[in-house]
């Protein structure tokens, strides 16, 4: 559930405000928990601001955009390819795979109009951003932060927690 709220343990007196997920136009905060020490924190993701024309519309295809806006659209398409290919490996989501395959094909078709060198340069930039994002999952204690496992109390390790939403996004 996206938003901000308080996680409280039902077995001890632990309580902490956490961000589960908030987002802006080119950034987001995602709540994570270290699997070793139990610390809750949020990871801030951002993409460098790209210059776009005044008439930029993120729903337009490459053929509908002015050339100066191509890097933004190409970056979006590359991000979609990564996301949908990653989701294809998620267990229990078989019913959604045909839709993802269609989106992957659509992105590849649109990217076929872009010179290979331009895609490679943007992919290198995207990989560097992804590596920087991935490094945020390393906790100071040496453990790994995750957001796809059940939460537990950092104080007593109980899984009997409640989450009271303060606001939802």
Chimera marker file (.cmm) of the C-alpha trace (Angstrom):
<marker_set name="trace">
<marker id="1" x="0.000" y="0.000" z="0.000" r="1" g="1" b="0" radius="0.5"/>
<marker id="2" x="1.479" y="3.334" z="-1.025" r="1" g="1" b="0" radius="0.5"/>
<marker id="3" x="1.791" y="6.198" z="1.415" r="1" g="1" b="0" radius="0.5"/>
<marker id="4" x="3.101" y="7.033" z="4.855" r="1" g="1" b="0" radius="0.5"/>
<marker id="5" x="1.996" y="5.567" z="8.160" r="1" g="1" b="0" radius="0.5"/>
<marker id="6" x="3.056" y="4.050" z="11.451" r="1" g="1" b="0" radius="0.5"/>
<marker id="7" x="4.174" y="0.458" z="11.905" r="1" g="1" b="0" radius="0.5"/>
<marker id="8" x="3.503" y="-0.794" z="15.441" r="1" g="1" b="0" radius="0.5"/>
<marker id="9" x="4.382" y="-4.126" z="17.023" r="1" g="1" b="0" radius="0.5"/>
<marker id="10" x="1.554" y="-5.918" z="18.808" r="1" g="1" b="0" radius="0.5"/>
<marker id="11" x="4.029" y="-7.867" z="20.999" r="1" g="1" b="0" radius="0.5"/>
<marker id="12" x="6.179" y="-4.986" z="22.292" r="1" g="1" b="0" radius="0.5"/>
<marker id="13" x="6.079" y="-1.187" z="22.391" r="1" g="1" b="0" radius="0.5"/>
<marker id="14" x="7.894" y="-0.597" z="19.083" r="1" g="1" b="0" radius="0.5"/>
<marker id="15" x="6.332" y="2.007" z="16.775" r="1" g="1" b="0" radius="0.5"/>
<marker id="16" x="7.860" y="3.940" z="13.897" r="1" g="1" b="0" radius="0.5"/>
<marker id="17" x="6.580" y="6.138" z="11.096" r="1" g="1" b="0" radius="0.5"/>
<marker id="18" x="7.539" y="4.613" z="7.756" r="1" g="1" b="0" radius="0.5"/>
<marker id="19" x="7.164" y="5.475" z="4.103" r="1" g="1" b="0" radius="0.5"/>
<marker id="20" x="5.786" y="2.566" z="2.149" r="1" g="1" b="0" radius="0.5"/>
<marker id="21" x="5.766" y="4.436" z="-1.171" r="1" g="1" b="0" radius="0.5"/>
<marker id="22" x="5.445" y="8.026" z="-2.344" r="1" g="1" b="0" radius="0.5"/>
<marker id="23" x="6.202" y="9.459" z="-5.737" r="1" g="1" b="0" radius="0.5"/>
<marker id="24" x="6.597" y="12.581" z="-7.805" r="1" g="1" b="0" radius="0.5"/>
<marker id="25" x="7.071" y="13.095" z="-11.516" r="1" g="1" b="0" radius="0.5"/>
<marker id="26" x="10.650" y="11.853" z="-11.712" r="1" g="1" b="0" radius="0.5"/>
<marker id="27" x="11.303" y="10.576" z="-8.212" r="1" g="1" b="0" radius="0.5"/>
<marker id="28" x="9.955" y="8.281" z="-5.538" r="1" g="1" b="0" radius="0.5"/>
<marker id="29" x="10.535" y="7.064" z="-1.989" r="1" g="1" b="0" radius="0.5"/>
<marker id="30" x="10.167" y="3.340" z="-1.369" r="1" g="1" b="0" radius="0.5"/>
<marker id="31" x="10.076" y="1.850" z="2.110" r="1" g="1" b="0" radius="0.5"/>
<marker id="32" x="12.458" y="-1.015" z="2.841" r="1" g="1" b="0" radius="0.5"/>
<marker id="33" x="13.530" y="-3.089" z="5.834" r="1" g="1" b="0" radius="0.5"/>
<marker id="34" x="16.962" y="-4.559" z="6.501" r="1" g="1" b="0" radius="0.5"/>
<marker id="35" x="16.673" y="-8.315" z="6.843" r="1" g="1" b="0" radius="0.5"/>
<marker id="36" x="19.592" y="-8.438" z="9.300" r="1" g="1" b="0" radius="0.5"/>
<marker id="37" x="18.987" y="-5.592" z="11.783" r="1" g="1" b="0" radius="0.5"/>
<marker id="38" x="15.325" y="-4.847" z="11.015" r="1" g="1" b="0" radius="0.5"/>
<marker id="39" x="15.862" y="-1.109" z="10.432" r="1" g="1" b="0" radius="0.5"/>
<marker id="40" x="13.108" y="0.595" z="8.429" r="1" g="1" b="0" radius="0.5"/>
<marker id="41" x="14.151" y="3.282" z="5.989" r="1" g="1" b="0" radius="0.5"/>
<marker id="42" x="13.137" y="4.635" z="2.631" r="1" g="1" b="0" radius="0.5"/>
<marker id="43" x="15.116" y="4.684" z="-0.545" r="1" g="1" b="0" radius="0.5"/>
<marker id="44" x="14.924" y="7.782" z="-2.702" r="1" g="1" b="0" radius="0.5"/>
<marker id="45" x="14.973" y="7.222" z="-6.435" r="1" g="1" b="0" radius="0.5"/>
<marker id="46" x="15.440" y="10.007" z="-8.920" r="1" g="1" b="0" radius="0.5"/>
<marker id="47" x="16.405" y="10.332" z="-12.505" r="1" g="1" b="0" radius="0.5"/>
<marker id="48" x="18.469" y="13.289" z="-13.659" r="1" g="1" b="0" radius="0.5"/>
<marker id="49" x="16.261" y="15.999" z="-15.045" r="1" g="1" b="0" radius="0.5"/>
<marker id="50" x="16.323" y="15.821" z="-18.795" r="1" g="1" b="0" radius="0.5"/>
<marker id="51" x="15.714" y="18.910" z="-20.876" r="1" g="1" b="0" radius="0.5"/>
<marker id="52" x="12.479" y="18.628" z="-22.810" r="1" g="1" b="0" radius="0.5"/>
<marker id="53" x="10.652" y="21.045" z="-25.038" r="1" g="1" b="0" radius="0.5"/>
<marker id="54" x="7.688" y="23.033" z="-23.774" r="1" g="1" b="0" radius="0.5"/>
<marker id="55" x="5.351" y="20.805" z="-25.771" r="1" g="1" b="0" radius="0.5"/>
<marker id="56" x="6.672" y="17.487" z="-24.425" r="1" g="1" b="0" radius="0.5"/>
<marker id="57" x="3.934" y="14.900" z="-23.943" r="1" g="1" b="0" radius="0.5"/>
<marker id="58" x="4.986" y="11.612" z="-22.311" r="1" g="1" b="0" radius="0.5"/>
<marker id="59" x="2.172" y="9.791" z="-24.134" r="1" g="1" b="0" radius="0.5"/>
<marker id="60" x="3.596" y="10.544" z="-27.575" r="1" g="1" b="0" radius="0.5"/>
<marker id="61" x="5.695" y="8.030" z="-29.488" r="1" g="1" b="0" radius="0.5"/>
<marker id="62" x="9.129" y="8.839" z="-30.880" r="1" g="1" b="0" radius="0.5"/>
<marker id="63" x="7.685" y="9.567" z="-34.311" r="1" g="1" b="0" radius="0.5"/>
<marker id="64" x="5.405" y="12.204" z="-32.749" r="1" g="1" b="0" radius="0.5"/>
<marker id="65" x="8.139" y="13.959" z="-30.737" r="1" g="1" b="0" radius="0.5"/>
<marker id="66" x="10.761" y="16.506" z="-31.720" r="1" g="1" b="0" radius="0.5"/>
<marker id="67" x="14.264" y="15.029" z="-31.763" r="1" g="1" b="0" radius="0.5"/>
<marker id="68" x="15.390" y="16.921" z="-28.634" r="1" g="1" b="0" radius="0.5"/>
<marker id="69" x="12.766" y="14.972" z="-26.627" r="1" g="1" b="0" radius="0.5"/>
<marker id="70" x="13.880" y="11.545" z="-27.849" r="1" g="1" b="0" radius="0.5"/>
<marker id="71" x="16.255" y="10.815" z="-24.920" r="1" g="1" b="0" radius="0.5"/>
<marker id="72" x="13.368" y="11.154" z="-22.451" r="1" g="1" b="0" radius="0.5"/>
<marker id="73" x="11.121" y="8.818" z="-24.459" r="1" g="1" b="0" radius="0.5"/>
<marker id="74" x="13.938" y="6.329" z="-25.140" r="1" g="1" b="0" radius="0.5"/>
<marker id="75" x="14.775" y="6.301" z="-21.425" r="1" g="1" b="0" radius="0.5"/>
<marker id="76" x="11.136" y="5.639" z="-20.627" r="1" g="1" b="0" radius="0.5"/>
<marker id="77" x="10.974" y="2.790" z="-23.158" r="1" g="1" b="0" radius="0.5"/>
<marker id="78" x="14.189" y="1.240" z="-21.833" r="1" g="1" b="0" radius="0.5"/>
<marker id="79" x="12.804" y="1.506" z="-18.302" r="1" g="1" b="0" radius="0.5"/>
<marker id="80" x="9.578" y="-0.178" z="-19.404" r="1" g="1" b="0" radius="0.5"/>
<marker id="81" x="11.556" y="-2.994" z="-21.036" r="1" g="1" b="0" radius="0.5"/>
<marker id="82" x="13.516" y="-3.562" z="-17.817" r="1" g="1" b="0" radius="0.5"/>
<marker id="83" x="10.383" y="-3.429" z="-15.669" r="1" g="1" b="0" radius="0.5"/>
<marker id="84" x="8.262" y="-5.795" z="-17.756" r="1" g="1" b="0" radius="0.5"/>
<marker id="85" x="11.121" y="-8.248" z="-18.303" r="1" g="1" b="0" radius="0.5"/>
<marker id="86" x="11.730" y="-8.286" z="-14.539" r="1" g="1" b="0" radius="0.5"/>
<marker id="87" x="8.022" y="-8.775" z="-13.849" r="1" g="1" b="0" radius="0.5"/>
<marker id="88" x="7.970" y="-11.779" z="-16.196" r="1" g="1" b="0" radius="0.5"/>
<marker id="89" x="10.037" y="-13.604" z="-13.540" r="1" g="1" b="0" radius="0.5"/>
<marker id="90" x="7.715" y="-12.742" z="-10.635" r="1" g="1" b="0" radius="0.5"/>
<marker id="91" x="5.944" y="-15.851" z="-9.326" r="1" g="1" b="0" radius="0.5"/>
<marker id="92" x="2.162" y="-15.915" z="-9.296" r="1" g="1" b="0" radius="0.5"/>
<marker id="93" x="1.697" y="-13.351" z="-12.065" r="1" g="1" b="0" radius="0.5"/>
<marker id="94" x="1.183" y="-15.664" z="-15.049" r="1" g="1" b="0" radius="0.5"/>
<marker id="95" x="-2.161" y="-14.082" z="-15.919" r="1" g="1" b="0" radius="0.5"/>
<marker id="96" x="-0.483" y="-10.750" z="-16.628" r="1" g="1" b="0" radius="0.5"/>
<marker id="97" x="2.319" y="-12.082" z="-18.844" r="1" g="1" b="0" radius="0.5"/>
<marker id="98" x="0.516" y="-11.775" z="-22.179" r="1" g="1" b="0" radius="0.5"/>
<marker id="99" x="-0.068" y="-8.061" z="-21.525" r="1" g="1" b="0" radius="0.5"/>
<marker id="100" x="3.566" y="-7.595" z="-20.567" r="1" g="1" b="0" radius="0.5"/>
<marker id="101" x="4.745" y="-9.397" z="-23.700" r="1" g="1" b="0" radius="0.5"/>
<marker id="102" x="2.636" y="-7.015" z="-25.786" r="1" g="1" b="0" radius="0.5"/>
<marker id="103" x="4.191" y="-4.010" z="-24.012" r="1" g="1" b="0" radius="0.5"/>
<marker id="104" x="7.697" y="-5.429" z="-24.505" r="1" g="1" b="0" radius="0.5"/>
<marker id="105" x="7.014" y="-5.939" z="-28.229" r="1" g="1" b="0" radius="0.5"/>
<marker id="106" x="5.558" y="-2.427" z="-28.529" r="1" g="1" b="0" radius="0.5"/>
<marker id="107" x="8.619" y="-0.858" z="-26.864" r="1" g="1" b="0" radius="0.5"/>
<marker id="108" x="11.036" y="-2.872" z="-29.017" r="1" g="1" b="0" radius="0.5"/>
<marker id="109" x="9.127" y="-1.867" z="-32.155" r="1" g="1" b="0" radius="0.5"/>
<marker id="110" x="9.332" y="1.823" z="-31.240" r="1" g="1" b="0" radius="0.5"/>
<marker id="111" x="13.017" y="1.540" z="-30.323" r="1" g="1" b="0" radius="0.5"/>
<marker id="112" x="13.821" y="-0.056" z="-33.688" r="1" g="1" b="0" radius="0.5"/>
<marker id="113" x="13.739" y="3.475" z="-35.222" r="1" g="1" b="0" radius="0.5"/>
<marker id="114" x="16.573" y="4.677" z="-32.966" r="1" g="1" b="0" radius="0.5"/>
<marker id="115" x="20.243" y="4.398" z="-33.977" r="1" g="1" b="0" radius="0.5"/>
<marker id="116" x="21.995" y="1.624" z="-32.047" r="1" g="1" b="0" radius="0.5"/>
<marker id="117" x="24.692" y="4.003" z="-30.753" r="1" g="1" b="0" radius="0.5"/>
<marker id="118" x="22.083" y="6.278" z="-29.179" r="1" g="1" b="0" radius="0.5"/>
<marker id="119" x="20.373" y="3.357" z="-27.454" r="1" g="1" b="0" radius="0.5"/>
<marker id="120" x="23.694" y="1.981" z="-26.199" r="1" g="1" b="0" radius="0.5"/>
<marker id="121" x="24.675" y="5.358" z="-24.720" r="1" g="1" b="0" radius="0.5"/>
<marker id="122" x="21.341" y="5.679" z="-22.945" r="1" g="1" b="0" radius="0.5"/>
<marker id="123" x="21.473" y="2.052" z="-21.761" r="1" g="1" b="0" radius="0.5"/>
<marker id="124" x="24.899" y="2.698" z="-20.197" r="1" g="1" b="0" radius="0.5"/>
<marker id="125" x="23.482" y="5.742" z="-18.409" r="1" g="1" b="0" radius="0.5"/>
<marker id="126" x="20.450" y="3.709" z="-17.307" r="1" g="1" b="0" radius="0.5"/>
<marker id="127" x="22.680" y="0.880" z="-15.999" r="1" g="1" b="0" radius="0.5"/>
<marker id="128" x="24.775" y="3.360" z="-14.002" r="1" g="1" b="0" radius="0.5"/>
<marker id="129" x="21.599" y="4.833" z="-12.459" r="1" g="1" b="0" radius="0.5"/>
<marker id="130" x="20.302" y="1.348" z="-11.668" r="1" g="1" b="0" radius="0.5"/>
<marker id="131" x="23.616" y="0.375" z="-10.019" r="1" g="1" b="0" radius="0.5"/>
<marker id="132" x="23.486" y="3.526" z="-7.867" r="1" g="1" b="0" radius="0.5"/>
<marker id="133" x="19.889" y="2.705" z="-6.916" r="1" g="1" b="0" radius="0.5"/>
<marker id="134" x="20.845" y="-0.889" z="-6.089" r="1" g="1" b="0" radius="0.5"/>
<marker id="135" x="23.649" y="0.251" z="-3.767" r="1" g="1" b="0" radius="0.5"/>
<marker id="136" x="21.017" y="1.938" z="-1.565" r="1" g="1" b="0" radius="0.5"/>
<marker id="137" x="19.776" y="-1.534" z="-0.579" r="1" g="1" b="0" radius="0.5"/>
<marker id="138" x="23.002" y="-2.204" z="1.359" r="1" g="1" b="0" radius="0.5"/>
<marker id="139" x="22.430" y="-1.473" z="5.059" r="1" g="1" b="0" radius="0.5"/>
<marker id="140" x="25.123" y="0.003" z="7.305" r="1" g="1" b="0" radius="0.5"/>
<marker id="141" x="25.002" y="-3.198" z="9.410" r="1" g="1" b="0" radius="0.5"/>
<marker id="142" x="26.072" y="-5.262" z="6.377" r="1" g="1" b="0" radius="0.5"/>
<marker id="143" x="22.598" y="-6.669" z="5.750" r="1" g="1" b="0" radius="0.5"/>
<marker id="144" x="20.374" y="-6.187" z="2.733" r="1" g="1" b="0" radius="0.5"/>
<marker id="145" x="17.286" y="-3.984" z="2.630" r="1" g="1" b="0" radius="0.5"/>
<marker id="146" x="14.217" y="-5.375" z="0.860" r="1" g="1" b="0" radius="0.5"/>
<marker id="147" x="10.599" y="-4.432" z="0.310" r="1" g="1" b="0" radius="0.5"/>
<marker id="148" x="9.191" y="-7.735" z="-0.901" r="1" g="1" b="0" radius="0.5"/>
<marker id="149" x="9.367" y="-9.792" z="2.293" r="1" g="1" b="0" radius="0.5"/>
<marker id="150" x="7.088" y="-9.793" z="5.326" r="1" g="1" b="0" radius="0.5"/>
<marker id="151" x="7.894" y="-7.078" z="7.836" r="1" g="1" b="0" radius="0.5"/>
<marker id="152" x="9.067" y="-7.927" z="11.334" r="1" g="1" b="0" radius="0.5"/>
<marker id="153" x="9.596" y="-5.918" z="14.495" r="1" g="1" b="0" radius="0.5"/>
<marker id="154" x="13.189" y="-4.656" z="14.755" r="1" g="1" b="0" radius="0.5"/>
<marker id="155" x="12.976" y="-4.865" z="18.564" r="1" g="1" b="0" radius="0.5"/>
<marker id="156" x="11.515" y="-8.314" z="19.244" r="1" g="1" b="0" radius="0.5"/>
<marker id="157" x="11.410" y="-9.912" z="15.742" r="1" g="1" b="0" radius="0.5"/>
<marker id="158" x="7.649" y="-10.511" z="15.967" r="1" g="1" b="0" radius="0.5"/>
<marker id="159" x="5.654" y="-10.561" z="12.750" r="1" g="1" b="0" radius="0.5"/>
<marker id="160" x="2.531" y="-9.347" z="14.571" r="1" g="1" b="0" radius="0.5"/>
<marker id="161" x="2.541" y="-5.785" z="13.266" r="1" g="1" b="0" radius="0.5"/>
<marker id="162" x="-0.091" y="-3.273" z="12.341" r="1" g="1" b="0" radius="0.5"/>
<marker id="163" x="0.160" y="-0.380" z="9.896" r="1" g="1" b="0" radius="0.5"/>
<marker id="164" x="-1.896" y="2.766" z="10.399" r="1" g="1" b="0" radius="0.5"/>
<marker id="165" x="-1.967" y="4.870" z="7.262" r="1" g="1" b="0" radius="0.5"/>
<marker id="166" x="-1.469" y="8.601" z="7.729" r="1" g="1" b="0" radius="0.5"/>
<marker id="167" x="-1.827" y="9.351" z="4.028" r="1" g="1" b="0" radius="0.5"/>
<marker id="168" x="-2.044" y="7.203" z="0.921" r="1" g="1" b="0" radius="0.5"/>
<marker id="169" x="-0.540" y="7.812" z="-2.522" r="1" g="1" b="0" radius="0.5"/>
<link id1="1" id2="2" r="1" g="1" b="0" radius="0.2"/>
<link id1="2" id2="3" r="1" g="1" b="0" radius="0.2"/>
<link id1="3" id2="4" r="1" g="1" b="0" radius="0.2"/>
<link id1="4" id2="5" r="1" g="1" b="0" radius="0.2"/>
<link id1="5" id2="6" r="1" g="1" b="0" radius="0.2"/>
<link id1="6" id2="7" r="1" g="1" b="0" radius="0.2"/>
<link id1="7" id2="8" r="1" g="1" b="0" radius="0.2"/>
<link id1="8" id2="9" r="1" g="1" b="0" radius="0.2"/>
<link id1="9" id2="10" r="1" g="1" b="0" radius="0.2"/>
<link id1="10" id2="11" r="1" g="1" b="0" radius="0.2"/>
<link id1="11" id2="12" r="1" g="1" b="0" radius="0.2"/>
<link id1="12" id2="13" r="1" g="1" b="0" radius="0.2"/>
<link id1="13" id2="14" r="1" g="1" b="0" radius="0.2"/>
<link id1="14" id2="15" r="1" g="1" b="0" radius="0.2"/>
<link id1="15" id2="16" r="1" g="1" b="0" radius="0.2"/>
<link id1="16" id2="17" r="1" g="1" b="0" radius="0.2"/>
<link id1="17" id2="18" r="1" g="1" b="0" radius="0.2"/>
<link id1="18" id2="19" r="1" g="1" b="0" radius="0.2"/>
<link id1="19" id2="20" r="1" g="1" b="0" radius="0.2"/>
<link id1="20" id2="21" r="1" g="1" b="0" radius="0.2"/>
<link id1="21" id2="22" r="1" g="1" b="0" radius="0.2"/>
<link id1="22" id2="23" r="1" g="1" b="0" radius="0.2"/>
<link id1="23" id2="24" r="1" g="1" b="0" radius="0.2"/>
<link id1="24" id2="25" r="1" g="1" b="0" radius="0.2"/>
<link id1="25" id2="26" r="1" g="1" b="0" radius="0.2"/>
<link id1="26" id2="27" r="1" g="1" b="0" radius="0.2"/>
<link id1="27" id2="28" r="1" g="1" b="0" radius="0.2"/>
<link id1="28" id2="29" r="1" g="1" b="0" radius="0.2"/>
<link id1="29" id2="30" r="1" g="1" b="0" radius="0.2"/>
<link id1="30" id2="31" r="1" g="1" b="0" radius="0.2"/>
<link id1="31" id2="32" r="1" g="1" b="0" radius="0.2"/>
<link id1="32" id2="33" r="1" g="1" b="0" radius="0.2"/>
<link id1="33" id2="34" r="1" g="1" b="0" radius="0.2"/>
<link id1="34" id2="35" r="1" g="1" b="0" radius="0.2"/>
<link id1="35" id2="36" r="1" g="1" b="0" radius="0.2"/>
<link id1="36" id2="37" r="1" g="1" b="0" radius="0.2"/>
<link id1="37" id2="38" r="1" g="1" b="0" radius="0.2"/>
<link id1="38" id2="39" r="1" g="1" b="0" radius="0.2"/>
<link id1="39" id2="40" r="1" g="1" b="0" radius="0.2"/>
<link id1="40" id2="41" r="1" g="1" b="0" radius="0.2"/>
<link id1="41" id2="42" r="1" g="1" b="0" radius="0.2"/>
<link id1="42" id2="43" r="1" g="1" b="0" radius="0.2"/>
<link id1="43" id2="44" r="1" g="1" b="0" radius="0.2"/>
<link id1="44" id2="45" r="1" g="1" b="0" radius="0.2"/>
<link id1="45" id2="46" r="1" g="1" b="0" radius="0.2"/>
<link id1="46" id2="47" r="1" g="1" b="0" radius="0.2"/>
<link id1="47" id2="48" r="1" g="1" b="0" radius="0.2"/>
<link id1="48" id2="49" r="1" g="1" b="0" radius="0.2"/>
<link id1="49" id2="50" r="1" g="1" b="0" radius="0.2"/>
<link id1="50" id2="51" r="1" g="1" b="0" radius="0.2"/>
<link id1="51" id2="52" r="1" g="1" b="0" radius="0.2"/>
<link id1="52" id2="53" r="1" g="1" b="0" radius="0.2"/>
<link id1="53" id2="54" r="1" g="1" b="0" radius="0.2"/>
<link id1="54" id2="55" r="1" g="1" b="0" radius="0.2"/>
<link id1="55" id2="56" r="1" g="1" b="0" radius="0.2"/>
<link id1="56" id2="57" r="1" g="1" b="0" radius="0.2"/>
<link id1="57" id2="58" r="1" g="1" b="0" radius="0.2"/>
<link id1="58" id2="59" r="1" g="1" b="0" radius="0.2"/>
<link id1="59" id2="60" r="1" g="1" b="0" radius="0.2"/>
<link id1="60" id2="61" r="1" g="1" b="0" radius="0.2"/>
<link id1="61" id2="62" r="1" g="1" b="0" radius="0.2"/>
<link id1="62" id2="63" r="1" g="1" b="0" radius="0.2"/>
<link id1="63" id2="64" r="1" g="1" b="0" radius="0.2"/>
<link id1="64" id2="65" r="1" g="1" b="0" radius="0.2"/>
<link id1="65" id2="66" r="1" g="1" b="0" radius="0.2"/>
<link id1="66" id2="67" r="1" g="1" b="0" radius="0.2"/>
<link id1="67" id2="68" r="1" g="1" b="0" radius="0.2"/>
<link id1="68" id2="69" r="1" g="1" b="0" radius="0.2"/>
<link id1="69" id2="70" r="1" g="1" b="0" radius="0.2"/>
<link id1="70" id2="71" r="1" g="1" b="0" radius="0.2"/>
<link id1="71" id2="72" r="1" g="1" b="0" radius="0.2"/>
<link id1="72" id2="73" r="1" g="1" b="0" radius="0.2"/>
<link id1="73" id2="74" r="1" g="1" b="0" radius="0.2"/>
<link id1="74" id2="75" r="1" g="1" b="0" radius="0.2"/>
<link id1="75" id2="76" r="1" g="1" b="0" radius="0.2"/>
<link id1="76" id2="77" r="1" g="1" b="0" radius="0.2"/>
<link id1="77" id2="78" r="1" g="1" b="0" radius="0.2"/>
<link id1="78" id2="79" r="1" g="1" b="0" radius="0.2"/>
<link id1="79" id2="80" r="1" g="1" b="0" radius="0.2"/>
<link id1="80" id2="81" r="1" g="1" b="0" radius="0.2"/>
<link id1="81" id2="82" r="1" g="1" b="0" radius="0.2"/>
<link id1="82" id2="83" r="1" g="1" b="0" radius="0.2"/>
<link id1="83" id2="84" r="1" g="1" b="0" radius="0.2"/>
<link id1="84" id2="85" r="1" g="1" b="0" radius="0.2"/>
<link id1="85" id2="86" r="1" g="1" b="0" radius="0.2"/>
<link id1="86" id2="87" r="1" g="1" b="0" radius="0.2"/>
<link id1="87" id2="88" r="1" g="1" b="0" radius="0.2"/>
<link id1="88" id2="89" r="1" g="1" b="0" radius="0.2"/>
<link id1="89" id2="90" r="1" g="1" b="0" radius="0.2"/>
<link id1="90" id2="91" r="1" g="1" b="0" radius="0.2"/>
<link id1="91" id2="92" r="1" g="1" b="0" radius="0.2"/>
<link id1="92" id2="93" r="1" g="1" b="0" radius="0.2"/>
<link id1="93" id2="94" r="1" g="1" b="0" radius="0.2"/>
<link id1="94" id2="95" r="1" g="1" b="0" radius="0.2"/>
<link id1="95" id2="96" r="1" g="1" b="0" radius="0.2"/>
<link id1="96" id2="97" r="1" g="1" b="0" radius="0.2"/>
<link id1="97" id2="98" r="1" g="1" b="0" radius="0.2"/>
<link id1="98" id2="99" r="1" g="1" b="0" radius="0.2"/>
<link id1="99" id2="100" r="1" g="1" b="0" radius="0.2"/>
<link id1="100" id2="101" r="1" g="1" b="0" radius="0.2"/>
<link id1="101" id2="102" r="1" g="1" b="0" radius="0.2"/>
<link id1="102" id2="103" r="1" g="1" b="0" radius="0.2"/>
<link id1="103" id2="104" r="1" g="1" b="0" radius="0.2"/>
<link id1="104" id2="105" r="1" g="1" b="0" radius="0.2"/>
<link id1="105" id2="106" r="1" g="1" b="0" radius="0.2"/>
<link id1="106" id2="107" r="1" g="1" b="0" radius="0.2"/>
<link id1="107" id2="108" r="1" g="1" b="0" radius="0.2"/>
<link id1="108" id2="109" r="1" g="1" b="0" radius="0.2"/>
<link id1="109" id2="110" r="1" g="1" b="0" radius="0.2"/>
<link id1="110" id2="111" r="1" g="1" b="0" radius="0.2"/>
<link id1="111" id2="112" r="1" g="1" b="0" radius="0.2"/>
<link id1="112" id2="113" r="1" g="1" b="0" radius="0.2"/>
<link id1="113" id2="114" r="1" g="1" b="0" radius="0.2"/>
<link id1="114" id2="115" r="1" g="1" b="0" radius="0.2"/>
<link id1="115" id2="116" r="1" g="1" b="0" radius="0.2"/>
<link id1="116" id2="117" r="1" g="1" b="0" radius="0.2"/>
<link id1="117" id2="118" r="1" g="1" b="0" radius="0.2"/>
<link id1="118" id2="119" r="1" g="1" b="0" radius="0.2"/>
<link id1="119" id2="120" r="1" g="1" b="0" radius="0.2"/>
<link id1="120" id2="121" r="1" g="1" b="0" radius="0.2"/>
<link id1="121" id2="122" r="1" g="1" b="0" radius="0.2"/>
<link id1="122" id2="123" r="1" g="1" b="0" radius="0.2"/>
<link id1="123" id2="124" r="1" g="1" b="0" radius="0.2"/>
<link id1="124" id2="125" r="1" g="1" b="0" radius="0.2"/>
<link id1="125" id2="126" r="1" g="1" b="0" radius="0.2"/>
<link id1="126" id2="127" r="1" g="1" b="0" radius="0.2"/>
<link id1="127" id2="128" r="1" g="1" b="0" radius="0.2"/>
<link id1="128" id2="129" r="1" g="1" b="0" radius="0.2"/>
<link id1="129" id2="130" r="1" g="1" b="0" radius="0.2"/>
<link id1="130" id2="131" r="1" g="1" b="0" radius="0.2"/>
<link id1="131" id2="132" r="1" g="1" b="0" radius="0.2"/>
<link id1="132" id2="133" r="1" g="1" b="0" radius="0.2"/>
<link id1="133" id2="134" r="1" g="1" b="0" radius="0.2"/>
<link id1="134" id2="135" r="1" g="1" b="0" radius="0.2"/>
<link id1="135" id2="136" r="1" g="1" b="0" radius="0.2"/>
<link id1="136" id2="137" r="1" g="1" b="0" radius="0.2"/>
<link id1="137" id2="138" r="1" g="1" b="0" radius="0.2"/>
<link id1="138" id2="139" r="1" g="1" b="0" radius="0.2"/>
<link id1="139" id2="140" r="1" g="1" b="0" radius="0.2"/>
<link id1="140" id2="141" r="1" g="1" b="0" radius="0.2"/>
<link id1="141" id2="142" r="1" g="1" b="0" radius="0.2"/>
<link id1="142" id2="143" r="1" g="1" b="0" radius="0.2"/>
<link id1="143" id2="144" r="1" g="1" b="0" radius="0.2"/>
<link id1="144" id2="145" r="1" g="1" b="0" radius="0.2"/>
<link id1="145" id2="146" r="1" g="1" b="0" radius="0.2"/>
<link id1="146" id2="147" r="1" g="1" b="0" radius="0.2"/>
<link id1="147" id2="148" r="1" g="1" b="0" radius="0.2"/>
<link id1="148" id2="149" r="1" g="1" b="0" radius="0.2"/>
<link id1="149" id2="150" r="1" g="1" b="0" radius="0.2"/>
<link id1="150" id2="151" r="1" g="1" b="0" radius="0.2"/>
<link id1="151" id2="152" r="1" g="1" b="0" radius="0.2"/>
<link id1="152" id2="153" r="1" g="1" b="0" radius="0.2"/>
<link id1="153" id2="154" r="1" g="1" b="0" radius="0.2"/>
<link id1="154" id2="155" r="1" g="1" b="0" radius="0.2"/>
<link id1="155" id2="156" r="1" g="1" b="0" radius="0.2"/>
<link id1="156" id2="157" r="1" g="1" b="0" radius="0.2"/>
<link id1="157" id2="158" r="1" g="1" b="0" radius="0.2"/>
<link id1="158" id2="159" r="1" g="1" b="0" radius="0.2"/>
<link id1="159" id2="160" r="1" g="1" b="0" radius="0.2"/>
<link id1="160" id2="161" r="1" g="1" b="0" radius="0.2"/>
<link id1="161" id2="162" r="1" g="1" b="0" radius="0.2"/>
<link id1="162" id2="163" r="1" g="1" b="0" radius="0.2"/>
<link id1="163" id2="164" r="1" g="1" b="0" radius="0.2"/>
<link id1="164" id2="165" r="1" g="1" b="0" radius="0.2"/>
<link id1="165" id2="166" r="1" g="1" b="0" radius="0.2"/>
<link id1="166" id2="167" r="1" g="1" b="0" radius="0.2"/>
<link id1="167" id2="168" r="1" g="1" b="0" radius="0.2"/>
<link id1="168" id2="169" r="1" g="1" b="0" radius="0.2"/>
</marker_set>
